[in-house]
């Protein structure tokens, strides 16, 4: 069982321009583009909690953004993910095949080595808009997916987000306790 965190609009909010209403704590330069980034205040706390619950080796970033962008956000935010635990657009594209047809395109996703039916994802997108991630990691959208309230840099009550995420993780641990014991005994 692995826990995957989305970053954009889940843990951070980035803009390519300065807006006086938002005071970003840092600026990230990726491919000569500046991203003015606000970090959800409790992001470090919930990431640390997830590492405590699932083990640091089982907690990852899974984003549709470029891996370099996610790596730089991770470093600036102080989250401490090793680069090997940051899965971005480039990795996803290696496992996805776009199949064009007369009725639009379809995406065929092959399983990633970390894919497991017990994997969890915390993301701001609704599961039906996130099929590449859920298919890639075999995430069951009905029970192993948390749709987090979208973070826009200055909105939302952090306590509600933090409590919802902690409840989701604790519930998952309780549901999969037997599977986790078996996995650790192997």
Backbone as ProteinMPNN parsed JSONL, in Angstrom:
{"seq_chain_A": "XXXXXXXXXXXXXXXXXXXXXXXXXXXXXXXXXXXXXXXXXXXXXXXXXXXXXXXXXXXXXXXXXXXXXXXXXXXXXXXXXXXXXXXXXXXXXXXXXXXXXXXXXXXXXXXXXXXXXXXXXXXXXXXXXXXXXXXXXXXXXXXXXXXXXXXXXXXXXXXXXXXXXXXXXXXXXXXXXXXXXXXXXX", "coords_chain_A": {"N_chain_A": [[0.85, -1.181, 0.0], [0.606, 2.122, -0.934], [0.727, 5.663, -0.425], [-0.298, 8.388, -2.263], [0.294, 11.756, -2.974], [-1.222, 14.458, -4.544], [-0.069, 17.622, -5.807], [-0.562, 20.334, -6.942], [-3.09, 22.611, -6.278], [-3.909, 20.957, -4.268], [-1.924, 20.66, -2.205], [-0.497, 22.925, -2.703], [-0.597, 26.193, -4.313], [0.082, 27.576, -7.366], [1.046, 30.306, -9.435], [1.665, 31.96, -12.546], [2.068, 34.583, -12.48], [2.278, 37.594, -10.514], [0.017, 38.287, -7.995], [-1.508, 40.764, -6.205], [-3.189, 40.147, -4.082], [-2.381, 37.744, -3.071], [0.329, 36.565, -1.254], [2.974, 34.991, -2.119], [5.009, 32.486, -0.574], [7.344, 31.643, -1.804], [9.27, 31.598, -4.89], [9.455, 29.648, -7.778], [11.612, 28.583, -10.288], [11.245, 27.114, -13.319], [12.214, 25.685, -16.231], [12.688, 28.251, -17.352], [10.402, 29.607, -16.611], [8.603, 31.394, -14.217], [7.121, 30.491, -11.16], [4.907, 31.555, -8.865], [4.379, 30.692, -5.7], [2.139, 29.457, -3.282], [1.969, 27.729, -0.269], [-0.046, 25.3, 1.227], [-0.764, 25.839, 4.573], [-0.788, 23.639, 6.45], [0.476, 21.591, 5.115], [3.048, 20.347, 5.455], [2.691, 19.165, 7.936], [0.6, 17.237, 7.441], [1.833, 15.635, 5.533], [4.029, 14.664, 6.993], [2.567, 13.263, 8.928], [1.403, 11.291, 7.305], [3.683, 9.864, 6.594], [4.406, 8.853, 9.069], [2.255, 7.151, 9.579], [2.13, 5.388, 7.304], [4.76, 4.838, 6.739], [7.8, 6.212, 5.606], [8.865, 5.243, 3.211], [6.658, 4.589, 1.746], [5.228, 6.768, 0.855], [4.41, 9.144, -1.545], [4.727, 11.697, -4.125], [2.418, 12.272, -6.638], [1.882, 13.66, -9.556], [0.434, 15.647, -12.199], [2.029, 17.508, -13.201], [5.264, 18.663, -14.414], [8.136, 16.741, -13.542], [10.482, 18.088, -12.704], [9.457, 20.566, -11.861], [7.842, 19.684, -9.687], [9.86, 18.587, -8.066], [11.321, 20.892, -7.421], [9.391, 22.431, -6.094], [8.923, 20.722, -3.912], [11.445, 20.842, -2.644], [11.62, 23.611, -1.963], [9.349, 23.869, -0.338], [10.051, 22.279, 1.754], [9.357, 19.615, 2.195], [10.715, 17.196, 1.955], [10.718, 14.917, 0.234], [12.394, 12.29, -1.435], [13.851, 12.442, -4.737], [13.193, 10.119, -6.117], [10.706, 9.535, -5.173], [8.939, 11.169, -6.365], [6.636, 11.416, -8.726], [5.961, 12.386, -11.845], [4.594, 14.086, -14.744], [6.218, 13.127, -16.881], [6.885, 10.476, -16.191], [4.323, 9.354, -16.004], [3.517, 9.618, -18.683], [5.187, 7.752, -19.895], [3.937, 5.397, -19.289], [1.463, 5.546, -20.438], [-0.629, 5.285, -23.262], [-1.845, 7.064, -25.899], [-4.692, 6.643, -27.793], [-5.882, 7.467, -30.758], [-9.138, 8.069, -32.202], [-12.107, 8.063, -34.242], [-13.982, 9.135, -32.581], [-12.802, 10.776, -30.719], [-10.03, 10.653, -28.411], [-8.584, 7.889, -26.659], [-7.15, 6.735, -23.657], [-4.805, 4.344, -22.934], [-3.6, 2.727, -20.196], [-0.747, 1.348, -18.83], [0.293, -0.739, -16.158], [2.119, 0.684, -13.489], [5.219, -0.035, -11.769], [4.736, 0.404, -9.019], [2.066, 0.012, -8.745], [-0.883, -0.99, -7.061], [-3.71, -2.537, -5.727], [-4.474, -1.581, -3.263], [-3.515, 0.96, -3.008], [-3.536, 4.506, -2.257], [-4.895, 7.754, -2.981], [-4.664, 11.24, -2.655], [-6.173, 14.021, -3.806], [-7.161, 17.037, -5.5], [-8.829, 16.879, -7.668], [-11.822, 15.441, -9.022], [-12.402, 11.899, -9.05], [-13.243, 10.854, -11.576], [-12.136, 12.613, -13.346], [-9.532, 12.047, -13.262], [-8.417, 9.743, -14.305], [-6.049, 8.753, -15.449], [-4.114, 8.792, -13.379], [-5.388, 7.174, -11.416], [-5.686, 4.758, -12.815], [-3.031, 4.175, -13.466], [-1.82, 3.608, -10.993], [-3.506, 1.711, -9.947], [-5.628, 2.566, -8.285], [-8.502, 2.448, -6.36], [-11.235, 4.305, -7.016], [-13.593, 4.53, -5.515], [-13.121, 3.795, -2.835], [-10.476, 4.316, -2.094], [-9.661, 6.896, -2.561], [-9.368, 10.287, -1.997], [-11.065, 13.197, -2.462], [-9.893, 16.244, -2.197], [-10.625, 19.502, -0.853], [-10.223, 22.208, -3.025], [-7.26, 24.099, -3.066], [-6.468, 27.487, -3.169], [-4.552, 29.281, -2.453], [-5.248, 31.175, -0.534], [-7.573, 30.479, 0.62], [-9.969, 28.465, 2.408], [-10.3, 26.484, 5.342], [-7.723, 25.337, 7.172], [-7.836, 23.499, 9.268], [-10.07, 21.88, 8.735], [-9.308, 20.612, 6.317], [-6.942, 19.275, 7.196], [-8.015, 17.586, 9.242], [-9.818, 16.037, 7.742], [-8.113, 14.703, 5.939], [-6.479, 13.259, 7.731], [-8.413, 11.606, 8.911], [-9.163, 10.101, 6.63], [-6.732, 8.73, 6.084], [-6.375, 7.294, 8.502], [-8.684, 5.723, 8.472], [-8.171, 4.166, 6.189], [-5.914, 2.713, 7.019], [-7.069, 1.201, 9.068], [-8.923, -0.324, 7.575], [-7.219, -1.843, 5.945], [-5.499, -3.207, 7.604], [-4.947, -5.985, 8.063], [-3.898, -6.753, 5.551], [-1.595, -5.159, 5.481], [-0.081, -6.232, 7.564], [0.436, -8.774, 6.541], [1.963, -8.045, 4.262], [4.257, -6.916, 5.443], [5.325, -9.152, 6.641], [6.288, -10.654, 4.604]], "CA_chain_A": [[0.0, 0.0, 0.0], [1.316, 3.401, -1.03], [-0.097, 6.866, -0.403], [0.153, 9.364, -3.25], [-0.191, 13.127, -2.814], [-1.175, 15.435, -5.624], [0.402, 18.871, -5.2], [-1.247, 21.552, -7.386], [-4.434, 22.839, -5.749], [-4.12, 20.099, -3.104], [-0.977, 21.105, -1.183], [0.042, 24.241, -3.08], [-1.214, 26.92, -5.423], [1.096, 28.321, -8.099], [0.625, 31.196, -10.519], [2.78, 32.449, -13.351], [2.083, 36.035, -12.337], [2.109, 38.065, -9.143], [-1.297, 38.858, -7.698], [-1.282, 41.449, -4.923], [-4.012, 39.539, -3.034], [-1.674, 36.583, -2.566], [1.751, 36.773, -0.982], [3.589, 33.655, -2.143], [6.199, 32.362, 0.259], [8.542, 31.446, -2.616], [9.167, 31.589, -6.349], [10.159, 28.511, -8.352], [11.971, 28.766, -11.693], [11.287, 25.84, -14.02], [12.276, 25.874, -17.686], [12.612, 29.697, -17.588], [9.074, 30.104, -16.228], [8.534, 31.613, -12.78], [5.872, 30.09, -10.517], [4.724, 32.18, -7.555], [3.765, 29.534, -5.059], [1.639, 29.467, -1.904], [1.892, 26.373, 0.277], [-1.08, 25.109, 2.25], [-0.029, 25.892, 5.842], [-0.644, 22.367, 7.167], [0.971, 20.549, 4.205], [4.159, 19.608, 6.065], [2.126, 18.358, 9.02], [-0.128, 16.061, 6.933], [2.811, 14.752, 4.888], [4.732, 13.976, 8.088], [1.625, 12.309, 9.517], [1.277, 10.157, 6.387], [4.919, 9.071, 6.715], [4.32, 8.15, 10.359], [1.238, 6.102, 9.479], [2.405, 4.418, 6.243], [6.201, 4.668, 6.559], [8.3, 7.165, 4.603], [9.082, 4.56, 1.93], [5.369, 4.343, 1.096], [4.545, 8.044, 0.608], [4.911, 9.69, -2.805], [4.015, 12.73, -4.872], [1.956, 11.843, -7.959], [1.368, 14.901, -10.115], [0.373, 15.813, -13.65], [3.027, 18.53, -13.523], [6.605, 18.178, -14.733], [8.867, 16.262, -12.37], [11.388, 19.134, -12.244], [8.608, 21.503, -11.125], [7.485, 19.048, -8.412], [11.082, 18.474, -7.264], [11.678, 22.211, -6.895], [8.368, 22.772, -5.104], [9.231, 19.878, -2.766], [12.625, 21.383, -1.96], [11.29, 24.915, -1.385], [8.342, 23.687, 0.712], [10.663, 21.552, 2.861], [8.636, 18.369, 2.448], [11.7, 16.125, 2.129], [10.576, 13.733, -0.616], [13.51, 12.035, -2.352], [13.409, 12.547, -6.135], [12.608, 8.832, -6.533], [9.332, 9.485, -4.672], [8.186, 12.202, -7.071], [6.211, 10.863, -10.011], [5.342, 13.479, -12.586], [4.055, 13.92, -16.094], [7.101, 12.334, -17.737], [6.714, 9.068, -15.834], [2.972, 8.957, -16.402], [3.478, 9.486, -20.144], [5.865, 6.506, -20.282], [3.031, 4.274, -19.047], [0.175, 5.83, -21.069], [-0.648, 5.298, -24.718], [-3.029, 7.75, -26.423], [-5.205, 5.948, -28.966], [-6.861, 8.333, -31.441], [-10.227, 7.406, -32.918], [-13.066, 9.002, -34.827], [-14.817, 9.673, -31.516], [-11.917, 11.344, -29.708], [-8.939, 9.743, -28.086], [-8.708, 7.067, -25.467], [-5.837, 6.495, -23.074], [-4.554, 3.017, -22.39], [-2.581, 2.874, -19.162], [-0.137, 0.105, -18.352], [0.562, -0.644, -14.722], [3.4, 1.139, -12.968], [5.717, -1.014, -10.782], [4.169, 0.657, -7.691], [0.616, -0.199, -8.782], [-1.4, -1.938, -6.075], [-5.138, -2.26, -5.522], [-4.67, -0.936, -1.969], [-2.938, 2.302, -3.022], [-4.415, 5.623, -1.923], [-4.568, 9.03, -3.62], [-5.306, 12.462, -2.16], [-6.11, 14.915, -4.953], [-8.292, 17.959, -5.552], [-9.709, 16.538, -8.784], [-12.74, 14.316, -8.844], [-11.778, 10.696, -9.624], [-13.555, 10.666, -13.001], [-11.257, 13.515, -14.112], [-8.176, 11.679, -12.875], [-8.311, 8.31, -14.609], [-4.668, 8.33, -15.709], [-3.464, 8.503, -12.098], [-6.009, 6.025, -10.749], [-5.363, 3.553, -13.592], [-1.587, 3.94, -13.378], [-1.467, 3.06, -9.679], [-4.58, 0.784, -9.563], [-6.337, 3.153, -7.148], [-9.955, 2.293, -6.403], [-11.784, 5.64, -6.747], [-14.7, 4.503, -4.565], [-12.739, 3.679, -1.431], [-9.076, 4.674, -1.833], [-9.448, 8.2, -3.191], [-9.942, 11.417, -1.275], [-11.143, 14.451, -3.208], [-9.643, 17.328, -1.245], [-11.064, 20.828, -1.26], [-9.203, 22.891, -3.823], [-6.521, 25.171, -2.402], [-6.19, 28.586, -4.099], [-3.54, 30.175, -1.927], [-5.666, 31.956, 0.63], [-8.904, 30.056, 1.029], [-10.205, 27.22, 3.122], [-9.904, 26.294, 6.731], [-6.723, 24.274, 7.245], [-8.251, 22.477, 10.231], [-10.984, 20.952, 8.059], [-8.481, 19.813, 5.405], [-6.076, 18.406, 8.002], [-8.831, 16.564, 9.898], [-10.369, 15.154, 6.707], [-7.011, 13.88, 5.446], [-6.091, 12.333, 8.799], [-9.487, 10.612, 9.003], [-9.035, 9.242, 5.449], [-5.574, 7.845, 6.283], [-6.651, 6.385, 9.614], [-9.688, 4.778, 8.003], [-7.504, 3.238, 5.269], [-5.08, 1.81, 7.835], [-7.975, 0.26, 9.749], [-9.495, -1.244, 6.582], [-6.199, -2.688, 5.338], [-4.545, -3.644, 8.637], [-4.531, -7.372, 7.83], [-3.038, -6.772, 4.366], [-0.309, -4.554, 5.836], [0.656, -7.193, 8.383], [0.919, -9.801, 5.606], [3.012, -7.475, 3.424], [5.481, -6.744, 6.228], [5.855, -10.458, 6.995], [6.891, -11.266, 3.408]], "C_chain_A": [[0.893, 1.24, 0.0], [0.288, 4.532, -0.949], [0.526, 7.866, -1.364], [-0.523, 10.703, -2.993], [-0.141, 13.842, -4.159], [-0.643, 16.722, -4.999], [-0.422, 20.083, -5.632], [-2.71, 21.567, -6.974], [-4.831, 21.852, -4.656], [-3.231, 20.584, -1.954], [-0.414, 22.502, -1.459], [-0.89, 24.922, -4.071], [-0.122, 27.752, -6.067], [0.448, 29.148, -9.19], [1.865, 31.597, -11.298], [2.846, 33.971, -13.336], [1.877, 36.395, -10.869], [0.726, 38.686, -9.02], [-1.193, 39.484, -6.317], [-2.105, 40.866, -3.773], [-3.294, 38.363, -2.354], [-0.198, 36.929, -2.376], [2.434, 35.406, -0.978], [4.838, 33.597, -1.282], [7.47, 32.138, -0.561], [8.204, 31.445, -4.104], [10.01, 30.424, -6.845], [10.379, 28.783, -9.828], [12.112, 27.388, -12.333], [11.208, 26.125, -15.512], [12.037, 27.335, -18.068], [11.215, 30.276, -17.371], [9.071, 30.24, -14.71], [7.151, 31.238, -12.26], [5.858, 30.686, -9.112], [3.828, 31.245, -6.754], [3.385, 29.788, -3.605], [1.498, 28.018, -1.459], [0.782, 26.327, 1.319], [-0.376, 25.018, 3.6], [0.168, 24.547, 6.539], [-0.033, 21.266, 6.306], [2.095, 19.715, 4.823], [3.64, 18.684, 7.172], [1.452, 17.095, 8.468], [0.806, 15.101, 6.199], [3.578, 13.977, 5.957], [3.835, 12.938, 8.75], [1.5, 11.074, 8.615], [2.521, 9.267, 6.434], [4.934, 8.263, 8.014], [3.375, 6.956, 10.252], [1.642, 4.999, 8.498], [3.886, 4.061, 6.109], [6.671, 5.559, 5.42], [8.509, 6.52, 3.239], [7.801, 4.368, 1.131], [4.591, 5.611, 0.785], [5.231, 8.745, -0.56], [4.127, 10.939, -3.215], [3.664, 12.118, -6.222], [1.247, 13.041, -8.576], [1.32, 14.862, -11.637], [1.374, 16.852, -14.126], [4.364, 17.865, -13.879], [7.336, 17.776, -13.453], [9.826, 17.326, -11.827], [10.641, 20.182, -11.417], [8.291, 20.935, -9.739], [8.705, 18.918, -7.502], [11.451, 19.819, -6.644], [10.668, 22.708, -5.869], [8.657, 22.017, -3.8], [10.393, 20.453, -1.959], [12.287, 22.701, -1.258], [10.309, 24.781, -0.216], [8.897, 22.933, 1.922], [9.975, 20.237, 3.196], [9.558, 17.163, 2.582], [11.476, 14.86, 1.328], [11.866, 13.517, -1.404], [12.979, 12.104, -3.791], [12.75, 11.262, -6.628], [11.159, 8.67, -6.057], [8.473, 10.603, -5.264], [7.903, 11.691, -8.473], [5.422, 11.944, -10.73], [4.884, 13.07, -13.964], [4.912, 12.987, -16.951], [6.954, 10.842, -17.463], [5.35, 8.57, -16.269], [2.898, 8.733, -17.908], [4.176, 8.226, -20.625], [4.943, 5.295, -20.155], [1.664, 4.448, -19.714], [0.327, 5.878, -22.582], [-1.947, 5.963, -25.146], [-3.441, 7.044, -27.712], [-6.241, 6.851, -29.634], [-7.94, 7.5, -32.116], [-11.143, 8.476, -33.5], [-13.876, 9.718, -33.758], [-13.994, 10.326, -30.399], [-10.806, 10.363, -29.405], [-9.241, 9.002, -26.794], [-7.298, 6.839, -24.947], [-5.787, 5.096, -22.489], [-3.398, 3.162, -21.41], [-2.063, 1.493, -18.781], [0.268, 0.31, -16.895], [1.991, -0.194, -14.431], [3.901, 0.092, -11.971], [5.167, -0.81, -9.365], [2.665, 0.39, -7.623], [0.202, -1.287, -7.793], [-2.856, -1.561, -5.801], [-5.442, -1.595, -4.184], [-4.082, 0.479, -1.904], [-3.998, 3.368, -2.784], [-3.945, 6.88, -2.647], [-5.364, 10.147, -2.965], [-5.088, 13.522, -3.221], [-7.302, 15.855, -4.921], [-9.268, 17.631, -6.675], [-10.659, 15.407, -8.415], [-12.154, 13.095, -9.552], [-12.049, 10.51, -11.119], [-12.739, 11.582, -13.908], [-9.793, 13.142, -13.931], [-7.879, 10.219, -13.2], [-6.89, 7.862, -14.929], [-3.962, 7.965, -14.403], [-4.062, 7.256, -11.445], [-5.704, 4.722, -11.486], [-3.899, 3.177, -13.445], [-1.215, 3.22, -12.088], [-2.518, 2.097, -9.123], [-5.388, 1.275, -8.361], [-7.836, 3.004, -7.357], [-10.588, 3.639, -6.043], [-12.916, 5.656, -5.72], [-14.241, 4.469, -3.111], [-11.323, 4.148, -1.109], [-8.693, 6.03, -2.413], [-10.126, 9.269, -2.345], [-9.898, 12.639, -2.176], [-11.042, 15.578, -2.19], [-10.22, 18.634, -1.767], [-9.9, 21.545, -1.931], [-8.573, 24.053, -3.053], [-6.128, 26.226, -3.434], [-5.243, 29.625, -3.514], [-3.955, 30.976, -0.719], [-7.029, 31.529, 1.157], [-8.856, 28.806, 1.891], [-9.642, 27.212, 4.534], [-8.953, 25.098, 6.792], [-7.131, 23.155, 8.189], [-9.157, 21.438, 9.579], [-10.201, 20.039, 7.127], [-7.659, 18.799, 6.199], [-6.885, 17.269, 8.622], [-9.409, 15.565, 8.9], [-9.309, 14.191, 6.194], [-6.596, 12.848, 6.489], [-7.147, 11.236, 8.957], [-9.402, 9.615, 7.835], [-7.886, 8.241, 5.632], [-5.829, 6.835, 7.389], [-7.667, 5.319, 9.21], [-9.051, 3.728, 7.082], [-6.646, 2.239, 6.045], [-5.954, 0.772, 8.537], [-8.553, -0.761, 8.784], [-8.48, -2.256, 6.08], [-5.193, -3.241, 6.335], [-4.046, -5.063, 8.384], [-3.593, -7.474, 6.633], [-1.652, -6.213, 4.684], [0.551, -5.502, 6.656], [1.237, -8.285, 7.486], [2.05, -9.292, 4.738], [4.32, -7.332, 4.18], [6.096, -8.076, 6.615], [6.523, -11.142, 5.816], [8.345, -10.909, 3.265]], "O_chain_A": [[1.802, 1.379, 0.819], [-0.865, 4.373, -1.351], [1.72, 8.156, -1.293], [-1.739, 10.783, -2.817], [0.888, 13.823, -4.834], [-0.749, 16.902, -3.786], [-0.939, 20.8, -4.775], [-3.467, 20.648, -7.285], [-5.959, 21.894, -4.166], [-3.722, 20.881, -0.865], [0.083, 23.171, -0.553], [-1.83, 24.322, -4.591], [0.533, 28.548, -5.393], [-0.554, 28.754, -9.788], [2.977, 31.576, -10.771], [3.601, 34.572, -14.101], [1.364, 35.595, -10.087], [0.322, 39.508, -9.843], [-0.828, 38.806, -5.357], [-1.759, 41.067, -2.609], [-3.575, 38.039, -1.2], [0.43, 37.519, -3.255], [2.469, 34.736, 0.054], [5.632, 34.538, -1.258], [8.567, 32.411, -0.074], [7.05, 31.314, -4.513], [11.139, 30.228, -6.394], [9.452, 29.166, -10.54], [12.973, 26.596, -11.951], [10.25, 26.732, -15.991], [11.279, 27.625, -18.994], [10.897, 31.338, -17.907], [9.483, 29.325, -13.998], [6.135, 31.617, -12.843], [6.699, 30.353, -8.277], [2.663, 31.038, -7.095], [4.191, 30.267, -2.806], [0.97, 27.183, -2.193], [0.683, 27.201, 2.181], [0.527, 24.196, 3.76], [1.207, 24.337, 7.165], [-0.023, 20.108, 6.724], [2.08, 18.489, 4.714], [4.108, 17.555, 7.316], [1.701, 15.999, 8.968], [0.599, 13.888, 6.236], [3.756, 12.764, 5.837], [4.296, 11.85, 9.096], [1.491, 9.944, 9.104], [2.413, 8.046, 6.325], [5.417, 7.131, 8.046], [3.663, 5.879, 10.774], [1.516, 3.815, 8.81], [4.228, 3.088, 5.438], [6.01, 5.649, 4.385], [8.346, 7.182, 2.214], [7.858, 4.017, -0.048], [3.401, 5.536, 0.479], [6.449, 8.92, -0.576], [3.027, 11.198, -2.726], [4.515, 11.514, -6.875], [0.141, 13.394, -8.166], [2.076, 14.13, -12.276], [1.543, 17.049, -15.329], [4.556, 16.667, -13.67], [7.166, 18.405, -12.409], [9.97, 17.455, -10.612], [11.142, 20.633, -10.387], [8.452, 21.625, -8.732], [8.595, 19.118, -6.293], [11.846, 19.883, -5.48], [11.046, 23.339, -4.881], [8.637, 22.605, -2.719], [10.324, 20.536, -0.733], [12.629, 22.887, -0.09], [10.425, 25.496, 0.779], [8.289, 22.943, 2.992], [10.002, 19.792, 4.344], [9.208, 16.199, 3.262], [11.997, 13.809, 1.702], [12.387, 14.467, -1.988], [11.799, 11.853, -4.032], [11.847, 11.309, -7.464], [10.465, 7.755, -6.501], [7.416, 10.938, -4.73], [8.807, 11.552, -9.296], [4.355, 12.361, -10.28], [4.798, 11.889, -14.301], [4.376, 12.145, -17.672], [6.904, 10.037, -18.394], [5.232, 7.485, -16.838], [2.286, 7.767, -18.363], [3.801, 7.676, -21.661], [5.141, 4.286, -20.832], [0.796, 3.587, -19.57], [1.287, 6.439, -23.109], [-3.03, 5.49, -24.802], [-2.625, 6.87, -28.617], [-7.357, 6.987, -29.133], [-7.694, 6.374, -32.547], [-10.95, 9.667, -33.257], [-14.404, 10.802, -34.008], [-14.452, 10.413, -29.26], [-10.669, 9.345, -30.085], [-10.041, 9.437, -25.965], [-6.353, 6.76, -25.732], [-6.615, 4.718, -21.661], [-2.334, 3.667, -21.769], [-2.834, 0.591, -18.454], [0.551, 1.432, -16.474], [2.942, -0.652, -15.065], [3.085, -0.611, -11.376], [5.136, -1.761, -8.584], [2.058, 0.526, -6.56], [0.829, -2.343, -7.695], [-3.178, -0.381, -5.661], [-6.549, -1.095, -3.984], [-4.145, 1.125, -0.858], [-5.181, 3.174, -3.064], [-2.752, 7.056, -2.896], [-6.569, 10.027, -2.747], [-3.949, 13.887, -3.511], [-8.347, 15.508, -4.371], [-10.42, 18.063, -6.635], [-10.337, 14.538, -7.605], [-11.47, 13.25, -10.563], [-11.17, 10.055, -11.851], [-12.661, 11.347, -15.114], [-8.909, 13.857, -14.403], [-7.173, 9.542, -12.453], [-6.553, 6.699, -14.703], [-3.286, 6.938, -14.331], [-3.329, 6.385, -10.976], [-5.488, 3.69, -10.851], [-3.564, 2.0, -13.314], [-0.378, 2.317, -12.099], [-2.438, 1.704, -7.959], [-5.785, 0.476, -7.513], [-8.371, 3.384, -8.398], [-10.494, 4.076, -4.896], [-13.175, 6.696, -5.113], [-14.895, 5.049, -2.244], [-11.008, 4.357, 0.062], [-7.525, 6.273, -2.719], [-11.309, 9.164, -2.021], [-8.826, 13.068, -2.603], [-11.973, 15.834, -1.426], [-10.295, 18.849, -2.977], [-8.759, 21.495, -1.471], [-9.273, 24.88, -2.468], [-5.525, 25.9, -4.456], [-5.148, 30.736, -4.034], [-3.102, 31.419, 0.05], [-7.572, 32.169, 2.057], [-7.807, 28.186, 2.062], [-8.641, 27.859, 4.842], [-9.35, 23.971, 6.493], [-6.812, 21.991, 7.947], [-9.022, 20.244, 9.846], [-10.403, 18.825, 7.137], [-7.682, 17.604, 5.902], [-6.484, 16.108, 8.536], [-9.478, 14.371, 9.19], [-9.573, 13.0, 6.031], [-6.384, 11.682, 6.156], [-6.803, 10.065, 9.119], [-9.555, 8.411, 8.042], [-8.049, 7.05, 5.368], [-5.531, 5.651, 7.233], [-7.523, 4.15, 9.567], [-9.358, 2.54, 7.187], [-6.662, 1.045, 5.747], [-5.603, -0.406, 8.586], [-8.667, -1.938, 9.126], [-8.832, -3.406, 5.815], [-4.126, -3.702, 5.931], [-2.846, -5.32, 8.481], [-2.599, -8.199, 6.687], [-0.646, -6.738, 4.207], [1.765, -5.569, 6.467], [2.393, -8.677, 7.648], [3.009, -10.023, 4.493], [5.386, -7.595, 3.624], [7.293, -8.129, 6.896], [7.254, -12.115, 6.004], [8.996, -11.343, 2.314]]}, "name": "protein", "num_of_chains": 1, "seq": "XXXXXXXXXXXXXXXXXXXXXXXXXXXXXXXXXXXXXXXXXXXXXXXXXXXXXXXXXXXXXXXXXXXXXXXXXXXXXXXXXXXXXXXXXXXXXXXXXXXXXXXXXXXXXXXXXXXXXXXXXXXXXXXXXXXXXXXXXXXXXXXXXXXXXXXXXXXXXXXXXXXXXXXXXXXXXXXXXXXXXXXXXX"}
